[in-house]
Amino acid sequence: MSWLESFILGLVQGLTEFLPISSSAHLRLTAAFAGWHDPGAAFTAITQIGTEAAVLIYFRKDIARILSAWFGSLFGKVPRSDHDAQMGWLVIVGSIPIGVLGVTFKDQIEGPFRDLRLIATTLIVMGIVLGIADRLAARDETGGKHRAVRERKSLKELGVRDGLIYGLCQAMALIPGVSRSGATISGGLLMGYTREAAARYSFLLAIPAVLASGVFELKDAGEGHVSWGPTIFATIIAFVVGYAVIAWFMKFITTKSFMPFVYYRVLLGIVLFVLVGVGELSPHAGESAG
């Protein structure tokens, strides 16, 4: 992998990790469209450490408060009923599904799941799901001619059941094209949470999963055509760009709809199907040396 490739892929990772459009799919597609080798699951997981570092800094006050309360609850210094202490446990509970499924389907994640036809399918299907969830949220927030405004849930109402459902939604993102933020935000909206609450918990829930995945894949870094230097460089680029995207996205969702991302996902999926269908792009482009 050249330094130019690592720069562009790091930029793509930073731009797409927190938007509901799938960073893993865009890394895969960027390489395929450019005629490069597939960067692979290990490169993707490690560069996500960069974007997750951006989450740690952006939400540092929330994270510090949750960790303090959670540790305090272990030793009886903080009531276990405390919201922040409970949030610590809920993040752990919500991380179990992706941890179990990630290890179980590791070979599929690094192989068959990277087929461009599957990515096109997940882009479209999950785009439609996000669109439905967004419409339901908008209907509750604005009401209608014969419908009153309905108050949506905040994170203070999050329980074990919803935490596990969030976790199962996040686990779906093991398939490129699903999108970790897209799946968890859609799940949150469908369960009745506000856009801000769904996005905030999505980002917090991703921390242990992404960091664990990145550390687990460190052993495979530097193998094949992807060396350590470009991987680290791409991770740094992803961190810088990712931080800016988080700040923008958290402001965006307070007043805007997710529909632009829905239209983008569906259109990209259709274009991808057409390119593969007419033979302009192989569904396994770049995989042989990836």
Disulfide bonds with the S-S distance in Angstrom:
none
